[in-house]
Amino acid sequence: MNPTAAPTSGAGTRQDAPLVVRDVDGPLEMADCVALYERVMGLRPDDGSLNPRLLTALQENSGLVVGAYLGAELVGFTYSFLARERGTDGQGPRLYQYSQLAVVAHERQGLGIGRLLKLGQRERCLAAGTTLIRWAYDPMQTRNAHFNLDVLGAVVDALKPAMYGTSGFGAATGESTDRFIASWHLDAPARPAAPAPCRPPGGWTVGQVYDDGDDRIVVLPDDWYRLRAESGPERAARLRGRLTHTFARLLADRTAVSCVRLPDGLAAYRFIPRAAAPGTAPRP
Ligand SMILES: CC(C)(COP(=O)(O)OP(=O)(O)OC[C@H]1O[C@@H](n2cnc3c(N)ncnc32)[C@H](O)[C@@H]1OP(=O)(O)O)[C@@H](O)C(=O)NCCC(=O)NCCS
């Protein structure tokens, strides 16, 4: 697969080395991916990790391991494996790539590298005839949500409470591992940016659901780790439980299509009626 070279300035990166998105190649580069993953996720020694052999095996067997390089330096990578939807619609199983993670080095985040990486993953999927990528993310991580929904154009159509158990790892130690399932329909037409939610007369309240025509807006803190540090783990866990319950209720007949930052340290998800959602697919 051809590498994709991005203009250096477009990714806000160094002047002397263009950013190149390409397949990760060989055991040493796979080991670089593992080291980057551990660094970005702040893993402790007993948190468990990836290993280079697994990445190699995935890449050799219909999975994808795609890296973003500045010269020889790995600054981000994403990996995924081929998955099969449980045929709930009578149309037989559909294949998709399940993307287990995407990470960009802390000092390079917010420069457009993650977007280029995901576009590299998309390009490879389409070349193989795959038109859907799914992945899971913590609904409370609102910047990541914004990246998934507003920047990439994925949608959220399912929730898995405590997907990996009641305590996460790294920075999320002690947190329930609730996950939204994002679906990125690669053949769906690009959708227009979602409108910013209108502030209600009394201002926003965290945890509240607001009507916006047929849509529903859910307000939450825009920096979950700060909220947890300031209000303590017990209050944060109670709020997480409430929000997760609200999300589950809304996802019964709705799809999340946007998550934007509001003033005063808040963020808002937008849920639209499922029938109006672009490229809505049966749940995995
Ligand atoms: C999520 C992640 C891969 C995005 O990569 P990135 O290179 O920072 O993303 P881009 O620069 O292409 O896009 C930035 C957009 O995503 C949002 N974003 C998400 N996470 C962000 C972060 N940590 N820092 C800055 N922007 C972030 C920004 O709001 C921005 O949107 P905007 O341009 O409308 O303001 C990267 O931030 C990351 O590695 N985060 C930590 C690991 C993680 O949570 N991975 C996803 C779950 S496995």
The ligand as an ORCA input file, in Angstrom:
! r2SCAN-3c Opt
* xyz 0 1
  C      -7.601     10.943     19.924
  C      -6.297     11.200     19.170
  C      -5.828      9.937     18.464
  C      -6.577     12.298     18.118
  O      -5.361     12.571     17.427
  P      -4.914     14.096     17.210
  O      -3.730     14.088     16.308
  O      -4.772     14.760     18.520
  O      -6.211     14.611     16.447
  P      -6.303     15.726     15.316
  O      -5.294     16.802     15.601
  O      -6.267     15.081     13.985
  O      -7.758     16.251     15.568
  C      -7.900     17.102     16.630
  C      -9.321     17.197     16.901
  O      -9.662     16.145     17.798
  C      -9.918     16.695     19.071
  N      -9.040     16.036     20.036
  C      -9.297     14.828     20.561
  N      -8.386     14.520     21.478
  C      -7.507     15.541     21.512
  C      -6.348     15.815     22.291
  N      -5.923     14.978     23.247
  N      -5.657     16.958     22.059
  C      -6.098     17.827     21.140
  N      -7.188     17.626     20.381
  C      -7.905     16.499     20.582
  C      -9.694     18.176     19.017
  O     -10.809     18.786     19.632
  C      -9.587     18.501     17.555
  O     -10.800     18.952     17.017
  P     -10.882     20.435     16.370
  O      -9.842     20.452     15.279
  O     -12.289     20.552     15.859
  O     -10.569     21.336     17.509
  C      -5.169     11.735     20.104
  O      -5.547     12.953     20.656
  C      -4.773     10.765     21.190
  O      -3.856      9.974     20.995
  N      -5.410     10.833     22.373
  C      -5.047      9.974     23.492
  C      -5.330      8.512     23.220
  C      -6.788      8.261     22.939
  O      -7.653      8.690     23.671
  N      -7.036      7.536     21.840
  C      -8.364      7.224     21.408
  C      -8.929      6.020     22.108
  S      -7.991      4.569     21.788
*
